[in-house]
Amino acid sequence: MTPLSKLFHKLCSKMIILLASLLIELIILIHKLKSSSRSISTHQYLKFIEKTNPTICYTKRLSKAEQGGAAECRVCLCELEEGEKVRKLQCHHMFHRDCLDKWLQQYWATCPLCRKQVVPNDVVFKHRQHQNQAAEGFDGNNDDHLPYFLSAFRRGNTLHRYF
């Protein structure tokens, strides 16, 4: 073989390896994007909660109509005060908006008092899936979890360093 044909053969074999690696990385990236599209971010989850259980301003009149006295948030155990943002669930239990939102994110999406379902199970599952992906580092904000060759391009590196 001539030196030129050896060089061409070497170049072709490296190109085949590069293309195969890029194809594998592309398949991995597509799989990650598909799995993340099925999950619901915390922002989307909170928007869903707001849509199904809108925030209202607490008034003493609202409390007297329901309970006949002062009401308290059963999550933080503080008395509800005039003008505070609260959520009144379909089961008629009332909580500070922030307290209930934290509860619904950390525990199963049920009323803290009567355990009536507040958010459908499929929505909770999709939110948990998003939380698990974020905990594993697949939240899309970390370059270290980009596929190998794609992260090399993103950082401005050239591929000749790897060969």
ZIBELHU-V607476 format. One record per residue. N is the residue number from 0. RES is the residue in one small letter. PHI is phi in whole degrees, -180 to 180 (* if undefined). PSI is psi in whole degrees, 0 to 359 (* if undefined). NEAR is the number of other C-alpha atoms within 8 Angstrom. Layout:
[[N;RES;PHI;PSI;NEAR] [N;RES;PHI;PSI;NEAR]]
This chain:
[[0;m;*;145;4] [1;t;-82;159;5] [2;p;-59;327;6] [3;l;-68;319;6] [4;s;-70;326;8] [5;k;-64;316;9] [6;l;-63;316;8] [7;f;-64;317;8] [8;h;-62;317;8] [9;k;-64;317;8] [10;l;-64;318;8] [11;c;-64;317;8] [12;s;-64;321;8] [13;k;-68;323;8] [14;m;-65;321;8] [15;i;-64;317;8] [16;i;-64;316;8] [17;l;-61;312;8] [18;l;-64;320;8] [19;a;-64;318;8] [20;s;-65;317;9] [21;l;-63;321;9] [22;l;-63;317;8] [23;i;-63;315;8] [24;e;-63;322;12] [25;l;-65;319;9] [26;i;-63;317;8] [27;i;-63;316;9] [28;l;-62;316;10] [29;i;-62;319;8] [30;h;-62;317;8] [31;k;-65;319;8] [32;l;-66;321;8] [33;k;-66;317;8] [34;s;-70;327;8] [35;s;-76;336;9] [36;s;-73;340;7] [37;r;-84;345;7] [38;s;-91;164;11] [39;i;-118;125;12] [40;s;-69;165;9] [41;t;-62;321;10] [42;h;-61;315;6] [43;q;-65;321;8] [44;y;-63;315;11] [45;l;-67;326;9] [46;k;-65;322;8] [47;f;-65;317;8] [48;i;-62;317;11] [49;e;-63;322;9] [50;k;-68;318;7] [51;t;-83;333;6] [52;n;-137;78;10] [53;p;-62;151;9] [54;t;-72;138;10] [55;i;-129;161;8] [56;c;-89;132;9] [57;y;-74;137;13] [58;t;-131;150;9] [59;k;-61;326;9] [60;r;-62;321;6] [61;l;-62;319;8] [62;s;-68;317;13] [63;k;-65;325;10] [64;a;-66;327;7] [65;e;-88;313;6] [66;q;-119;344;8] [67;g;81;17;7] [68;g;-174;194;6] [69;a;-70;139;10] [70;a;-105;156;8] [71;e;-134;154;10] [72;c;-77;122;12] [73;r;-82;2;9] [74;v;-89;308;9] [75;c;-97;351;6] [76;l;65;25;7] [77;c;-102;149;7] [78;e;-69;139;8] [79;l;-74;135;11] [80;e;-113;154;8] [81;e;-53;129;8] [82;g;88;355;7] [83;e;-72;151;9] [84;k;-82;123;10] [85;v;-131;164;13] [86;r;-119;132;13] [87;k;-108;117;13] [88;l;-80;169;10] [89;q;-64;336;7] [90;c;-82;3;8] [91;h;75;9;6] [92;h;-83;144;9] [93;m;-122;139;10] [94;f;-142;158;13] [95;h;-58;141;12] [96;r;-57;311;10] [97;d;-66;321;7] [98;c;-63;313;10] [99;l;-67;319;11] [100;d;-62;318;10] [101;k;-64;317;8] [102;w;-58;312;11] [103;l;-68;335;10] [104;q;-81;326;9] [105;q;-91;331;6] [106;y;-119;180;7] [107;w;-64;145;7] [108;a;-76;72;13] [109;t;-129;162;12] [110;c;-63;132;12] [111;p;-61;337;8] [112;l;-93;302;6] [113;c;-101;354;7] [114;r;65;20;7] [115;k;-70;140;7] [116;q;-62;128;8] [117;v;-101;320;9] [118;v;-121;136;9] [119;p;-59;149;8] [120;n;-59;323;7] [121;d;-66;325;6] [122;v;-69;318;10] [123;v;-62;316;11] [124;f;-60;315;8] [125;k;-66;325;11] [126;h;-69;318;13] [127;r;-61;322;9] [128;q;-62;318;10] [129;h;-64;316;13] [130;q;-62;319;10] [131;n;-65;319;8] [132;q;-64;319;11] [133;a;-65;321;9] [134;a;-67;327;7] [135;e;-81;352;6] [136;g;95;12;9] [137;f;-101;44;10] [138;d;-89;1;7] [139;g;84;356;8] [140;n;-101;358;5] [141;n;-113;119;9] [142;d;-63;334;7] [143;d;-65;342;5] [144;h;-102;4;8] [145;l;-71;151;10] [146;p;-55;152;10] [147;y;-51;303;7] [148;f;-70;324;10] [149;l;-67;324;9] [150;s;-68;328;11] [151;a;-64;318;11] [152;f;-67;320;10] [153;r;-64;324;7] [154;r;-83;0;6] [155;g;85;9;6] [156;n;-75;159;8] [157;t;-108;155;7] [158;l;-74;341;9] [159;h;-63;341;5] [160;r;-66;332;6] [161;y;-90;355;4] [162;f;-117;*;4]]
